[in-house]
Amino acid sequence: MPKRKHRQAKCPSCHQTKDLDNQKGLRRVEKMWVDSQRMRHPNPNSSFHPLEDGMRLLAARGHNHWFWACDSCLASGKAIEADIRKHNIGLGTSFAAYVERPFICEDCQKPSMFSPSEQQYWFETLQFLIWVYPKQCAACRKKRRHQKALQKQLQQELATLDPNDANQLFKISELYEQMGIESKATIFHNRGTNQQR
């Protein structure tokens, strides 16, 4: 009987060629995946019934949007092993690991990185679908959250606006200023000043 050739692939984290059948982390996650999916889809004739070596097959094919990492990268902390029990996947195969994933921020157009720890938080704690990807860098996402908070605060102030309350008019002016809407900030500042006379 001929000896089976070992499957090899480049680790998405370190880009070194690795023997997939000898990667203990990948095999561990793969077994967890197969066991969980076979419970959900016990019929071997179902297209959803997982293959025993399905994750290694994906790794060998080099899919750009499916991630695993070699044992060296997992041990060094360069990559993080995924806990597939916490994944929200819809259809498809859970990632075996989280690796650095570069992207260009839509807001500032700067190169950014979707870090392994950030992915772990998104996909295991927040339980976002594993196929989602950030469109903005962390700094731009923070700016967007801050803008949304200011908008919410402004809406609350405008809903309870007393046009004779100078302090409230100044507060609204300040919110508009923080949002970068100078024309509205000036209008409400002038109204507040008029109420103080």
C-alpha positions as CSV (number, residue, x, y, z in Angstrom):
1,M,0.0,0.0,0.0
2,P,1.5,3.4,-1.0
3,K,2.3,5.8,1.8
4,R,-0.1,8.7,1.9
5,K,1.5,12.1,1.0
6,H,1.2,14.6,3.8
7,R,-0.9,17.6,3.0
8,Q,0.9,20.9,3.3
9,A,-0.2,24.5,3.3
10,K,1.2,27.9,4.2
11,C,0.1,29.1,7.6
12,P,-2.0,32.3,7.2
13,S,-0.2,33.8,10.2
14,C,3.6,33.1,9.6
15,H,3.4,32.1,5.9
16,Q,5.6,29.1,6.6
17,T,4.7,25.8,4.8
18,K,3.4,23.3,7.4
19,D,2.3,19.7,7.4
20,L,-1.4,20.0,8.1
21,D,-1.8,16.5,9.5
22,N,0.8,17.3,12.2
23,Q,-0.9,20.5,13.4
24,K,-2.4,19.6,16.8
25,G,-4.3,22.8,17.3
26,L,-6.0,22.5,13.9
27,R,-6.8,18.8,14.5
28,R,-8.2,19.6,17.9
29,V,-10.6,22.3,16.6
30,E,-11.4,20.1,13.5
31,K,-12.4,17.2,15.8
32,M,-14.6,19.6,17.9
33,W,-16.2,20.9,14.7
34,V,-16.8,17.4,13.2
35,D,-18.3,16.1,16.5
36,S,-20.7,19.1,16.9
37,Q,-21.8,19.1,13.2
38,R,-22.4,15.4,13.2
39,M,-24.7,15.8,16.1
40,R,-26.6,18.5,14.2
41,H,-26.5,16.6,10.8
42,P,-26.2,12.9,11.6
43,N,-27.2,11.7,8.0
44,P,-23.9,11.0,6.2
45,N,-25.7,11.6,2.9
46,S,-26.6,15.2,3.9
47,S,-24.5,17.9,2.2
48,F,-24.2,19.4,5.7
49,H,-22.6,16.3,7.2
50,P,-18.9,17.3,7.9
51,L,-15.9,15.5,6.4
52,E,-13.5,14.0,9.0
53,D,-10.7,16.1,7.6
54,G,-12.7,19.1,6.3
55,M,-10.7,21.8,8.0
56,R,-7.4,20.4,6.8
57,L,-8.9,20.2,3.2
58,L,-9.9,23.9,3.5
59,A,-6.4,24.8,4.7
60,A,-4.8,22.7,1.9
61,R,-6.9,24.5,-0.7
62,G,-5.7,27.9,0.6
63,H,-9.1,29.6,0.9
64,N,-8.5,33.3,1.5
65,H,-11.5,33.8,3.7
66,W,-11.1,30.8,6.0
67,F,-8.4,30.9,8.7
68,W,-6.3,28.4,10.7
69,A,-2.8,28.7,12.3
70,C,0.1,26.4,12.8
71,D,1.0,25.2,16.3
72,S,4.0,27.5,16.4
73,C,1.9,30.6,15.9
74,L,-0.7,29.4,18.4
75,A,2.0,28.7,21.0
76,S,3.7,32.1,20.5
77,G,0.4,34.0,20.7
78,K,0.7,35.3,17.2
79,A,-2.6,33.6,16.5
80,I,-5.4,32.5,18.8
81,E,-7.2,29.1,18.6
82,A,-10.9,29.6,18.0
83,D,-13.6,28.3,20.4
84,I,-16.0,27.1,17.8
85,R,-18.7,26.4,20.4
86,K,-19.2,30.2,20.6
87,H,-19.3,30.9,16.9
88,N,-22.3,32.2,15.0
89,I,-21.7,31.0,11.5
90,G,-24.9,30.7,9.6
91,L,-23.6,28.3,6.9
92,G,-20.1,27.2,6.3
93,T,-17.2,26.1,8.5
94,S,-16.0,27.9,11.6
95,F,-12.5,29.4,11.6
96,A,-10.0,27.2,13.3
97,A,-8.0,30.2,14.5
98,Y,-7.8,34.0,14.5
99,V,-4.9,35.5,12.6
100,E,-4.0,39.1,11.7
101,R,-6.2,40.2,8.9
102,P,-5.1,43.5,7.1
103,F,-7.7,45.9,5.5
104,I,-8.0,49.5,4.4
105,C,-10.2,51.7,6.6
106,E,-13.2,53.1,4.6
107,D,-13.1,56.3,6.6
108,C,-9.5,57.4,6.8
109,Q,-8.2,55.1,3.9
110,K,-5.2,54.0,6.1
111,P,-4.0,50.4,6.3
112,S,-5.3,48.7,9.4
113,M,-5.3,45.3,11.1
114,F,-8.1,43.1,12.4
115,S,-6.2,41.6,15.3
116,P,-6.6,38.1,16.6
117,S,-7.8,39.3,20.0
118,E,-10.3,41.7,18.4
119,Q,-11.7,38.8,16.3
120,Q,-12.0,36.6,19.3
121,Y,-14.0,39.3,21.1
122,W,-16.2,39.9,18.0
123,F,-16.9,36.3,17.2
124,E,-16.9,34.6,20.7
125,T,-18.2,37.4,23.1
126,L,-20.3,39.6,20.8
127,Q,-21.2,36.6,18.6
128,F,-21.1,38.4,15.3
129,L,-21.3,36.2,12.3
130,I,-17.7,35.0,11.6
131,W,-18.0,36.3,8.0
132,V,-18.2,40.0,9.0
133,Y,-15.2,42.2,8.7
134,P,-14.5,45.7,10.1
135,K,-14.9,48.5,7.5
136,Q,-13.2,51.1,9.8
137,C,-10.1,51.0,11.8
138,A,-10.4,51.0,15.6
139,A,-9.8,54.8,15.9
140,C,-12.5,55.6,13.2
141,R,-14.9,53.1,14.9
142,K,-14.4,55.0,18.1
143,K,-15.0,58.3,16.4
144,R,-18.3,56.9,14.9
145,R,-19.4,55.6,18.3
146,H,-18.7,59.0,19.8
147,Q,-20.6,60.8,17.1
148,K,-23.6,58.5,17.6
149,A,-23.5,59.2,21.4
150,L,-23.4,62.9,20.7
151,Q,-26.4,62.6,18.3
152,K,-28.4,60.7,20.8
153,Q,-27.6,63.3,23.5
154,L,-28.6,66.1,21.1
155,Q,-31.9,64.4,20.2
156,Q,-32.7,64.1,23.9
157,E,-31.9,67.8,24.5
158,L,-33.9,68.9,21.4
159,A,-36.9,66.8,22.5
160,T,-37.1,68.6,25.9
161,L,-36.0,72.0,24.6
162,D,-37.2,75.0,26.6
163,P,-36.4,77.9,24.2
164,N,-36.2,80.3,27.2
165,D,-33.5,78.2,29.1
166,A,-30.2,79.8,28.3
167,N,-28.2,76.9,29.9
168,Q,-30.0,74.4,27.7
169,L,-29.4,76.5,24.6
170,F,-25.7,76.7,25.4
171,K,-25.6,72.9,26.0
172,I,-27.1,72.3,22.6
173,S,-24.7,74.8,21.0
174,E,-21.8,72.8,22.6
175,L,-23.1,69.5,21.3
176,Y,-23.3,70.9,17.8
177,E,-19.8,72.2,18.1
178,Q,-18.5,68.8,19.2
179,M,-20.2,67.3,16.2
180,G,-18.5,69.8,13.9
181,I,-21.7,71.6,12.9
182,E,-20.5,75.2,13.5
183,S,-23.5,77.0,11.9
184,K,-26.0,75.3,14.3
185,A,-23.6,75.8,17.2
186,T,-23.5,79.6,16.5
187,I,-27.3,79.8,16.2
188,F,-28.0,78.1,19.6
189,H,-25.1,80.1,21.2
190,N,-26.7,83.3,20.0
191,R,-30.1,82.2,21.3
192,G,-28.6,81.4,24.7
193,T,-26.9,84.8,24.8
194,N,-30.2,86.6,23.9
195,Q,-31.9,84.7,26.8
196,Q,-29.3,86.0,29.3
197,R,-30.1,89.6,28.5
